[in-house]
Amino acid sequence: MSHELPVLAHQKGHSPSNTYVYCIDLWTRRLKTPIGNQRIFVFDLGGVLVEWQPRAAIERLLKDIVATEAIVEAVMTCVFQGHQKDADWLAFDAGLIDIDTLSRGISQRLKNASLRCLDKTSSMYLDGLDARIAPWIESIGDSLIPRQRELSWISDLHQRGEAIFFLSNMPAPFVTAIRKHNDLFDCFKGGIFSCDVGLIKPDLALFQLAKHAFCRFLRSDTRTDADFEIIFFDDVLVNVQAACRLGWHGIHYQGIDKAQASLGELLQDNQRGNNANPIELAATGVIPSPPCRPPHRDRSVRSFVIRAGRMGSGQSKALETLAPRYLIPFEVPAEKDRIGPSAQASTPEDDKLASYWPTKYHDAPLIIEIGFGMGDALATIAGQDRSKRYLGIDVHPPGVGSMLQLIERHNLDHVRLIQYDAVKVLSQMIAAHSVAGFHIYFPDPWPKKRHHKRRLIQRDFVKLMASRLKVGGYIHCATDWEPYAQSMLEVLSAESGLANLASGYHERPEWRPMTKFEARGLSLGHTVNDLLFRKQ
C-alpha cells in the first residue's frame, strides 16, 4: 500500500523555505472506533525507529582506504559540520538544497581541510572523492531500515488503538527510500518530514505545527488541542528539550529498553497525579514537561481557529530564541490559588505575573491586548508609553513570532506575551482588580449567524474582563463590522459597573494606531467604530 505523505505539504509552486500550508489529506485510515484515550505518541525516525548510523555511513564512503580514527573524525566534521545551525546537511534535511549542492559543499570542505593525519595514498583517494559523494549520499536512503524490536513495539501500540505520529528531520531522497517500508508506516496515523515544511528540529515552529496538525487530525467538536497529551521520543537531547518547552512530555531515546522503562515511569507518574520528583524522573530518561495545560477536558466554544499561515525564518528564529525571555507559559494555578470572578481585590502578591517583567515594572499599570495579530498596534502603543506593563495574548504562531521580533527590535522590555486562549488566561492567571486596561482591536466578527456564539465579546467574557479591571480601568474595542459593533455596544452597556465614555461609539483615541485591518476595512467602505468603557 502506498501512502501520500506527509500531513503537511508545500503550496504548489512555492519553495519550502518561504511558505507551507496545512494539507491534512489524512493519508491513513481513521480507526473504525473512536480513540478512547487522549495520548499522542510522536516518534523520531532515524536513530529511533529506523537505523541511522552516521559513522558507519562515513566508513562506507572511505571503504577503499585504511580509515584511522582521525580520518573518520575529520571526514565526519567536513560532512556534517557538527550539525551547526548553518550546516548545509541541515539545509538538505529541510529541503532547501539538493544532493548536488550538498556534494559540492562537502567536496570543497574536504579540499580545504587540513588533514595532516592522512598518508599520501589516502590524500590522493580523498582528492578523487568528488565523483563518489553524490552517489554515496543517495545510497544512504537504502540503509534506513526499520529496527525490528521497535517496529514490534509501535505495532503493539497501534493495535491497542494508540494515536502514533512521526516527526523526522529527513531529506527528500531519503523519504523516497523509507516510504517503501509499509510495515512501518501502517502504524502511523500521519507525520511530518522536515523536507516538506522547510523547518527542522529543534525549531520550535516545527513543534508548533506538528502539535496543531496532529491534534487537528484527532480532535472533534468536543475536543481541543489542550485535550491531548503528547509523548515525544527522540535520540537527540536538544530536540527533546525543545518539545518540552512547548509542554510535550519528552523521552530521550537511548535504546528500546530504556525508552519503554521511561514511558512506564511517565505513565505511572501521571497516575500518581504528577507528584513525582522531577530529578528522579529525569534520571529515567523522561524530561518532565512544564505545567502548561489544564488537566481537565475543555468543551467550551472558542472564539478563534488556529489557521496555517506563513512562518518566516525570522519569526521561526524569534520563537526559538526570544520566547524564553518574553513568552509567559500558561499555567493552571493550584486549587488553593485558583482565581474566580468573585475574587477579592488583589494585593501586590496576588499579581503573580509581575515577576515576569523587570523589577522596575512590577508596580506599573497592566494593559492587556487580546488578539494582537502581527503585533503592529501593540508595539506602537507600547513604544509610545514605557510607563506601563503590556501583555499581549494570542494563539497564532506567526503573529507571536512577529511580535517577538518587534519586542527585540524596539527594545520593548516592558512587553510580555502569552500564547494561549485569552478566556483561559484571564480566568486562571489574571488576578481580580489588577488590570488597568484591555485593548481588543478588530477581533474576528464571525459574521454568520450560526457562528455568533464564537464571538469574543459576549456577556460572560465582558463580565470576566470587568472583574479583572481596577476601578477606573477601561475596555477599548474597535471593529469595522457594523453588526458586531452594535452587538459590542449592547453587551458592554449591559454590564453593571461599566460606563460608556461616549453617547454611543467613541472617536478613535490618539493612542490607537491605524491597523492593517482598519485600513483594509476602510478601503472596502466599512465604518470603523471604537468603543471605550470605564469601570466605575
C-alpha positions as CSV (number, residue, x, y, z in Angstrom):
1,M,0.0,0.0,0.0
2,S,1.3,3.4,-0.9
3,H,0.8,6.5,1.2
4,E,0.6,10.1,0.3
5,L,3.0,11.6,2.8
6,P,3.2,13.9,4.7
7,V,0.4,15.5,6.6
8,L,2.0,18.9,5.9
9,A,3.0,19.8,2.4
10,H,4.1,22.8,0.3
11,Q,1.8,25.0,-1.6
12,K,2.4,24.2,-5.2
13,G,4.8,26.5,-6.8
14,H,6.5,27.7,-3.6
15,S,9.7,26.6,-2.1
16,P,9.7,25.1,1.4
17,S,11.9,28.0,2.6
18,N,9.2,30.6,2.4
19,T,5.8,29.0,2.7
20,Y,3.8,26.0,3.7
21,V,0.1,25.2,4.3
22,Y,-1.8,22.7,6.1
23,C,-2.6,19.8,3.7
24,I,-4.2,17.3,6.1
25,D,-5.3,14.9,3.5
26,L,-5.5,12.1,6.1
27,W,-3.4,9.7,4.1
28,T,-4.0,6.9,6.6
29,R,-7.3,5.4,7.6
30,R,-9.2,6.6,10.7
31,L,-9.8,3.9,13.2
32,K,-13.2,2.4,12.9
33,T,-13.9,3.1,16.6
34,P,-13.2,6.4,18.3
35,I,-9.9,6.8,20.1
36,G,-10.6,6.3,23.8
37,N,-7.6,8.0,25.3
38,Q,-6.1,11.4,25.0
39,R,-2.5,10.4,24.4
40,I,-0.5,11.1,21.2
41,F,2.8,9.3,20.6
42,V,5.2,11.1,18.4
43,F,8.4,9.3,17.3
44,D,11.5,10.5,15.6
45,L,12.5,8.0,12.8
46,G,16.3,8.0,12.2
47,G,18.1,6.7,15.3
48,V,14.9,5.7,17.0
49,L,12.6,3.5,14.8
50,V,14.9,3.4,11.9
51,E,18.7,2.5,11.6
52,W,20.7,5.7,11.3
53,Q,24.4,5.4,12.0
54,P,26.4,8.4,10.6
55,R,29.7,6.9,11.5
56,A,29.0,3.7,9.6
57,A,28.0,5.8,6.6
58,I,31.3,7.6,6.7
59,E,33.2,4.3,6.9
60,R,31.4,3.1,3.7
61,L,32.5,6.3,1.9
62,L,36.1,5.5,3.0
63,K,35.9,1.8,2.3
64,D,38.8,1.7,-0.1
65,I,41.4,3.1,2.3
66,V,42.6,2.2,5.8
67,A,40.5,4.7,7.7
68,T,42.0,5.5,11.0
69,E,40.0,7.1,13.8
70,A,41.5,10.5,13.0
71,I,40.5,10.2,9.3
72,V,36.9,9.2,10.1
73,E,36.5,12.1,12.6
74,A,37.9,14.6,10.1
75,V,35.6,13.5,7.3
76,M,32.6,13.4,9.6
77,T,33.3,17.0,10.5
78,C,33.5,18.0,6.8
79,V,30.3,16.2,6.0
80,F,28.0,17.1,9.0
81,Q,29.8,20.3,10.2
82,G,28.9,19.3,13.8
83,H,25.2,19.9,13.0
84,Q,25.7,23.7,13.4
85,K,22.6,25.8,12.6
86,D,24.1,26.9,9.3
87,A,25.3,23.4,8.3
88,D,24.4,22.5,4.8
89,W,23.4,19.0,5.8
90,L,20.6,20.5,7.9
91,A,19.6,22.6,4.9
92,F,19.5,19.3,3.0
93,D,17.2,17.9,5.7
94,A,15.0,21.0,5.4
95,G,14.6,20.6,1.6
96,L,16.4,23.8,0.9
97,I,19.3,22.4,-1.1
98,D,19.6,19.3,-3.3
99,I,22.2,16.5,-3.4
100,D,24.4,18.2,-6.0
101,T,24.7,21.4,-3.9
102,L,25.4,19.4,-0.8
103,S,28.0,17.3,-2.6
104,R,29.9,20.4,-3.8
105,G,29.9,21.8,-0.3
106,I,31.3,18.6,1.2
107,S,33.9,18.3,-1.5
108,Q,35.1,21.8,-1.0
109,R,35.4,21.4,2.7
110,L,37.4,18.2,2.2
111,K,39.8,20.0,-0.1
112,N,40.2,22.9,2.4
113,A,40.6,20.8,5.5
114,S,44.0,20.4,7.0
115,L,44.1,16.6,7.2
116,R,47.6,16.1,8.3
117,C,46.7,12.7,9.6
118,L,46.4,11.3,6.0
119,D,49.2,9.5,4.3
120,K,49.9,10.2,0.6
121,T,47.7,7.3,-0.7
122,S,44.7,8.4,1.4
123,S,45.1,12.0,0.4
124,M,45.0,11.0,-3.3
125,Y,41.9,9.0,-2.6
126,L,40.1,11.9,-0.9
127,D,41.1,14.1,-3.8
128,G,39.1,11.8,-6.0
129,L,36.0,11.7,-3.8
130,D,34.1,14.4,-5.8
131,A,32.5,11.9,-8.1
132,R,31.7,9.5,-5.3
133,I,30.0,11.8,-2.8
134,A,26.6,12.3,-4.6
135,P,26.1,8.5,-5.2
136,W,27.1,7.9,-1.6
137,I,24.6,10.3,-0.3
138,E,21.9,8.7,-2.5
139,S,22.8,5.3,-1.2
140,I,22.2,6.3,2.5
141,G,18.5,6.1,2.0
142,D,18.7,2.3,1.3
143,S,20.4,1.8,4.7
144,L,17.4,3.4,6.6
145,I,15.6,0.2,7.5
146,P,13.2,-0.3,10.5
147,R,14.5,-1.7,13.7
148,Q,12.6,-4.9,14.3
149,R,12.1,-4.6,18.1
150,E,11.0,-1.0,17.8
151,L,8.7,-2.0,14.9
152,S,7.1,-4.7,17.0
153,W,6.7,-2.2,19.8
154,I,4.9,0.5,17.8
155,S,2.8,-2.2,16.1
156,D,1.6,-3.2,19.5
157,L,0.8,0.4,20.4
158,H,-1.1,0.7,17.1
159,Q,-3.1,-2.5,17.8
160,R,-4.1,-1.1,21.2
161,G,-5.6,1.9,19.5
162,E,-2.9,4.5,20.4
163,A,-2.5,7.5,18.1
164,I,1.0,7.4,16.7
165,F,2.7,10.0,14.5
166,F,6.2,10.7,13.3
167,L,8.3,13.9,13.3
168,S,11.5,13.4,11.4
169,N,14.4,15.5,10.1
170,M,14.8,13.8,6.7
171,P,15.7,15.0,3.2
172,A,13.5,14.2,0.2
173,P,15.8,11.5,-1.3
174,F,15.8,9.5,1.9
175,V,12.0,9.9,2.3
176,T,11.6,8.3,-1.1
177,A,13.6,5.3,0.1
178,I,12.0,5.0,3.5
179,R,8.4,5.1,2.2
180,K,8.9,1.6,0.8
181,H,8.6,0.2,4.3
182,N,4.8,-0.1,4.5
183,D,5.1,-2.3,7.7
184,L,6.4,0.8,9.4
185,F,4.1,3.4,8.0
186,D,1.0,1.3,8.5
187,C,1.4,2.0,12.3
188,F,1.2,5.8,11.9
189,K,-1.8,8.0,11.6
190,G,0.3,10.6,9.9
191,G,3.5,12.6,10.3
192,I,5.9,15.3,9.2
193,F,9.1,15.2,7.3
194,S,11.3,18.3,7.7
195,C,11.9,18.5,3.9
196,D,8.2,19.0,3.3
197,V,7.9,22.1,5.5
198,G,11.3,23.8,5.3
199,L,11.8,23.5,9.1
200,I,13.9,21.2,11.1
201,K,14.1,20.2,14.8
202,P,14.8,21.7,17.2
203,D,13.0,24.7,15.7
204,L,10.0,25.5,17.9
205,A,8.0,26.5,14.9
206,L,8.1,22.9,13.7
207,F,6.9,21.6,17.0
208,Q,4.1,24.1,17.0
209,L,3.0,23.0,13.5
210,A,3.2,19.3,14.5
211,K,1.0,19.8,17.5
212,H,-1.7,21.7,15.6
213,A,-1.6,19.2,12.7
214,F,-1.7,16.1,14.9
215,C,-4.4,17.4,17.3
216,R,-6.4,18.7,14.4
217,F,-6.4,15.2,12.8
218,L,-7.8,13.7,16.0
219,R,-10.0,16.3,17.6
220,S,-13.7,16.5,17.2
221,D,-16.2,19.3,18.1
222,T,-15.8,18.4,21.7
223,R,-12.0,18.3,21.8
224,T,-9.4,21.0,21.5
225,D,-5.6,20.9,21.3
226,A,-5.5,21.1,25.1
227,D,-7.3,17.8,25.4
228,F,-4.2,15.8,24.2
229,E,-1.1,14.8,26.0
230,I,1.9,14.4,23.6
231,I,4.7,12.0,24.4
232,F,7.7,12.5,22.2
233,F,10.7,10.2,21.6
234,D,13.9,11.4,20.0
235,D,17.6,10.4,20.2
236,V,18.8,14.0,20.1
237,L,18.5,15.6,23.6
238,V,18.2,19.2,22.3
239,N,15.1,18.1,20.3
240,V,13.5,16.6,23.3
241,Q,14.2,19.8,25.3
242,A,12.7,21.9,22.6
243,A,9.5,19.8,22.6
244,C,9.3,20.1,26.4
245,R,9.4,23.9,26.2
246,L,6.0,23.6,24.4
247,G,4.5,21.3,27.0
248,W,5.2,18.0,25.4
249,H,6.4,15.1,27.5
250,G,9.9,14.1,26.2
251,I,11.8,10.9,26.4
252,H,15.4,10.9,25.4
253,Y,15.8,7.8,23.3
254,Q,18.8,5.7,24.3
255,G,17.6,2.2,23.2
256,I,14.2,0.5,23.4
257,D,14.6,-1.0,26.8
258,K,15.3,2.4,28.4
259,A,12.6,4.0,26.4
260,Q,10.0,1.5,27.5
261,A,11.1,1.9,31.1
262,S,10.9,5.7,30.8
263,L,7.5,5.5,29.3
264,G,6.3,3.2,32.1
265,E,7.7,5.7,34.7
266,L,6.0,8.6,32.9
267,L,2.6,6.9,32.8
268,Q,2.9,5.9,36.5
269,D,3.8,9.5,37.3
270,N,0.6,10.6,35.6
271,Q,-1.5,8.1,37.6
272,R,0.1,9.5,40.8
273,G,-1.0,12.9,39.8
274,N,2.3,14.3,38.5
275,N,3.8,14.4,42.0
276,A,7.0,12.5,41.1
277,N,10.3,14.1,41.9
278,P,11.5,15.8,38.6
279,I,15.1,14.9,39.3
280,E,14.3,11.3,39.8
281,L,12.1,11.3,36.7
282,A,14.8,12.9,34.6
283,A,17.2,10.2,35.7
284,T,15.0,7.6,33.9
285,G,15.3,9.4,30.6
286,V,12.0,11.3,30.9
287,I,12.2,15.1,30.5
288,P,9.3,16.4,32.5
289,S,7.1,19.0,30.7
290,P,6.1,22.3,32.3
291,P,2.6,22.6,33.7
292,C,1.2,24.5,30.7
293,R,-2.1,22.7,30.0
294,P,-5.2,22.3,32.1
295,P,-5.7,18.7,33.4
296,H,-9.4,18.7,32.7
297,R,-11.3,18.4,29.5
298,D,-12.4,21.6,27.9
299,R,-15.5,21.6,25.9
300,S,-16.1,25.3,25.7
301,V,-16.7,27.2,22.4
302,R,-13.6,29.1,21.3
303,S,-13.6,32.5,19.6
304,F,-10.7,31.5,17.4
305,V,-9.5,28.9,15.0
306,I,-5.8,28.2,14.6
307,R,-5.1,28.6,10.9
308,A,-2.0,27.8,9.0
309,G,0.0,30.8,7.8
310,R,3.4,31.7,6.6
311,M,6.1,31.4,9.1
312,G,9.1,33.4,8.0
313,S,12.6,32.3,9.0
314,G,12.8,35.4,11.3
315,Q,9.6,34.5,13.1
316,S,10.7,30.9,13.5
317,K,14.1,32.1,14.9
318,A,12.3,34.5,17.2
319,L,10.1,31.7,18.6
320,E,13.2,29.7,19.3
321,T,15.5,32.3,20.7
322,L,13.3,35.0,22.2
323,A,10.4,33.0,23.6
324,P,12.3,32.1,26.8
325,R,12.7,35.8,27.6
326,Y,9.3,37.3,26.6
327,L,6.8,34.4,26.4
328,I,5.0,33.6,29.6
329,P,3.9,30.0,29.8
330,F,0.2,29.3,30.5
331,E,-0.2,27.7,33.9
332,V,-3.2,26.4,35.8
333,P,-2.9,27.5,39.4
334,A,-3.1,25.1,42.3
335,E,-6.6,24.7,43.7
336,K,-5.9,27.0,46.7
337,D,-4.7,29.7,44.3
338,R,-7.5,29.5,41.7
339,I,-8.9,32.8,40.6
340,G,-12.6,33.3,40.2
341,P,-14.8,36.2,39.0
342,S,-15.7,36.9,42.6
343,A,-12.2,37.0,43.9
344,Q,-11.3,39.8,46.4
345,A,-9.3,42.8,45.4
346,S,-5.7,41.9,44.7
347,T,-2.7,42.8,46.6
348,P,0.8,43.1,45.0
349,E,1.4,39.5,46.0
350,D,-1.7,38.4,44.1
351,D,-0.4,39.8,40.8
352,K,2.0,36.8,40.3
353,L,2.5,37.7,36.6
354,A,4.5,40.8,37.6
355,S,7.6,38.6,38.3
356,Y,7.9,38.0,34.5
357,W,8.8,41.7,34.0
358,P,11.9,43.6,35.1
359,T,11.7,44.7,38.7
360,K,11.2,48.4,37.7
361,Y,7.8,47.4,36.1
362,H,6.4,45.3,38.9
363,D,4.2,48.2,40.2
364,A,3.4,49.6,36.7
365,P,-0.2,49.5,35.5
366,L,-1.0,46.5,33.4
367,I,-2.5,46.8,29.9
368,I,-3.6,43.7,28.1
369,E,-4.2,43.4,24.4
370,I,-6.2,40.4,23.3
371,G,-5.6,39.1,19.7
372,F,-2.6,41.3,18.8
373,G,-2.3,39.8,15.3
374,M,1.2,40.5,13.9
375,G,1.8,42.9,16.7
376,D,1.9,46.3,15.0
377,A,-0.6,48.1,17.2
378,L,0.8,46.6,20.4
379,A,4.3,47.5,19.5
380,T,3.4,51.1,18.6
381,I,1.3,51.7,21.7
382,A,3.9,50.1,24.0
383,G,6.7,52.1,22.3
384,Q,4.9,55.4,22.9
385,D,4.3,54.6,26.6
386,R,7.0,52.9,28.6
387,S,5.4,53.7,32.0
388,K,3.1,50.7,31.9
389,R,3.4,46.9,31.6
390,Y,1.9,45.4,28.4
391,L,0.7,41.9,28.0
392,G,-0.3,40.5,24.6
393,I,-2.4,37.4,24.3
394,D,-2.7,35.5,21.0
395,V,-2.7,31.9,19.8
396,H,-1.2,32.1,16.3
397,P,2.5,31.2,16.0
398,P,3.4,33.5,13.0
399,G,1.9,36.5,14.9
400,V,3.7,35.6,18.1
401,G,6.9,35.2,16.2
402,S,6.4,38.6,14.6
403,M,5.6,40.3,17.9
404,L,8.7,38.8,19.5
405,Q,10.8,40.3,16.7
406,L,9.2,43.7,17.3
407,I,9.9,43.5,21.1
408,E,13.6,42.8,20.4
409,R,13.9,45.3,17.6
410,H,12.4,48.2,19.6
411,N,13.7,47.1,23.0
412,L,10.3,46.7,24.5
413,D,11.4,45.1,27.7
414,H,8.0,46.1,29.3
415,V,6.1,43.8,27.0
416,R,5.4,40.1,27.6
417,L,3.2,37.6,25.6
418,I,1.1,34.6,26.4
419,Q,0.3,32.2,23.6
420,Y,-3.0,30.7,24.7
421,D,-6.7,31.1,24.8
422,A,-7.5,34.5,26.3
423,V,-10.5,33.2,28.2
424,K,-8.4,30.7,30.0
425,V,-5.6,33.2,30.7
426,L,-8.0,35.7,32.2
427,S,-9.9,33.2,34.3
428,Q,-6.8,31.3,35.5
429,M,-3.8,33.7,35.5
430,I,-5.0,37.3,35.9
431,A,-5.9,38.5,39.4
432,A,-9.1,40.3,40.2
433,H,-8.8,44.2,40.0
434,S,-5.3,44.1,38.7
435,V,-5.7,45.3,35.1
436,A,-5.6,49.0,34.1
437,G,-7.0,48.4,30.6
438,F,-8.0,45.9,27.9
439,H,-7.4,46.5,24.2
440,I,-9.3,44.4,21.7
441,Y,-8.8,45.6,18.2
442,F,-10.6,44.0,15.2
443,P,-11.5,40.6,16.6
444,D,-13.0,38.0,14.3
445,P,-16.6,39.2,13.7
446,W,-17.8,35.7,12.9
447,P,-20.5,37.2,10.5
448,K,-22.6,34.1,10.0
449,K,-25.4,33.8,12.5
450,R,-24.7,30.2,13.4
451,H,-21.1,31.4,14.4
452,H,-22.2,34.3,16.6
453,K,-21.6,32.1,19.6
454,R,-17.9,32.2,18.8
455,R,-17.6,36.0,19.1
456,L,-15.2,37.1,21.7
457,I,-17.3,40.0,23.1
458,Q,-20.0,38.1,24.8
459,R,-21.8,38.7,28.1
460,D,-19.7,36.2,30.1
461,F,-16.4,37.4,28.7
462,V,-17.2,41.0,29.4
463,K,-18.2,40.1,33.0
464,L,-14.8,38.3,33.3
465,M,-12.9,41.3,32.0
466,A,-14.8,43.7,34.3
467,S,-13.9,41.5,37.3
468,R,-10.2,41.9,36.4
469,L,-10.3,45.6,35.9
470,K,-9.2,48.1,38.6
471,V,-11.7,50.8,39.4
472,G,-11.0,53.4,36.7
473,G,-9.7,50.8,34.3
474,Y,-11.1,50.6,30.8
475,I,-12.1,48.3,28.0
476,H,-11.3,49.6,24.5
477,C,-12.7,47.7,21.4
478,A,-12.6,48.5,17.7
479,T,-14.2,46.8,14.8
480,D,-15.0,47.5,11.2
481,W,-18.0,45.2,11.1
482,E,-21.1,47.2,11.9
483,P,-23.4,44.4,13.2
484,Y,-20.6,43.3,15.5
485,A,-20.1,46.9,16.7
486,Q,-23.8,47.1,17.6
487,S,-23.5,43.8,19.5
488,M,-20.4,45.0,21.3
489,L,-22.2,48.2,22.3
490,E,-25.2,46.3,23.7
491,V,-23.2,43.8,25.6
492,L,-20.8,46.3,27.1
493,S,-23.6,48.7,28.0
494,A,-25.5,45.9,29.8
495,E,-22.6,45.1,32.2
496,S,-23.2,46.8,35.5
497,G,-20.2,48.8,36.7
498,L,-19.0,49.8,33.2
499,A,-19.8,53.3,32.0
500,N,-19.6,54.3,28.3
501,L,-17.3,57.3,27.8
502,A,-19.3,58.4,24.8
503,S,-23.0,58.6,24.0
504,G,-22.6,55.7,21.6
505,Y,-19.4,55.0,19.7
506,H,-16.2,56.8,20.7
507,E,-13.8,58.6,18.4
508,R,-10.6,56.8,17.8
509,P,-8.3,57.6,20.7
510,E,-4.9,59.2,19.8
511,W,-3.1,56.2,21.3
512,R,-4.6,53.7,19.0
513,P,-2.7,53.5,15.6
514,M,-4.5,52.6,12.4
515,T,-4.1,48.8,12.0
516,K,-3.8,46.9,8.7
517,F,-7.3,45.5,9.4
518,E,-8.7,49.0,9.8
519,A,-7.1,50.2,6.6
520,R,-8.4,47.2,4.7
521,G,-11.9,47.8,6.1
522,L,-11.9,51.4,5.2
523,S,-10.7,50.6,1.7
524,L,-13.8,48.3,1.4
525,G,-16.1,51.1,2.5
526,H,-16.6,49.8,6.1
527,T,-17.2,52.1,9.0
528,V,-14.7,51.7,11.9
529,N,-16.2,52.0,15.3
530,D,-14.4,52.4,18.6
531,L,-16.0,51.6,22.0
532,L,-14.5,52.9,25.2
533,F,-16.0,51.8,28.6
534,R,-14.6,52.6,32.1
535,K,-15.1,50.7,35.3
536,Q,-16.8,52.8,38.0
